[in-house]
Amino acid sequence: MVADFVVKYPCSSFTEVSFLAVLPLRLAPDLTLRQKAKRIRNIDNALLRLIEDMIETMHAESGVGLAANQVGVLQKVAVIQLPEDDEAMVLINPEITRREGEREIEEGCLSIPGYRGTLIRSETVRAKALDRNGKLFRITAQDLLAQALEHETGHLNGELYIDHITNPDNLYKMEPRHNSENGSSSAEEQENSIQAAKG
Ligand code: NI
C-alpha cells in the first residue's frame, strides 16, 4: 500500500502527501520534557509536516494542546485547540509577554498520564507567536486558552505543570470509576472533565 502511494504521488510537494502520523508521546520523566526547545529560524516543509503530525497527535490523544518536546522534538512550536474551536492554533516561537491576575485551576498533561493537579495560573495572558506562514500575531487570552498558553510555552521552556504545584496534596492520581449500573455515563462524564485541560 505504501509503495503504491509513493509511486502514484511522488513527493513533489508537501501538500500532496497526506499521510498524517500520530507521533509517540514522550512521558515524564523523559529528559526531552526537561530541555528547552530551540527557536525556529526557518519554516520549511519538515516543520509544516511536524505541525500537521502534532495536530493529528493532539486530536488522537484528546488534548487541548501539544508542544514539540512532547513528541521528542526540541523546536519551539506548539499547537492548541480548545474543544469549541474548529481549527488548531499553531504557535511558532511563542512568548508570553504579559501575565495578569491569579486563579487556582485544575490541570493535566498528556506527558503525565493519569494525574491531575491544582495550581495557580494567570487570569489573563498576553502572548505573541508566528503562525505557520511566519506571520506574527498577538493574543490576549483568559480561561482555558490562557491556561493552555502558559502550559505549552512552559513545555517549550522545559517546564511541566507539576513544577507549579507546591503542596504534594494538590497532585492526585485519577482513578477510573467503575459503576456497574451507570458505568458508561459516569465514565464518560469523567473523561470529558479530564479532557478539559490536558496539554
Ligand atoms: Ni502538557
Residues whose N, C-alpha, C, O or C-beta is under 5 A from the ligand:
A	BS01	NI	G108 C109 L110 S111 G199
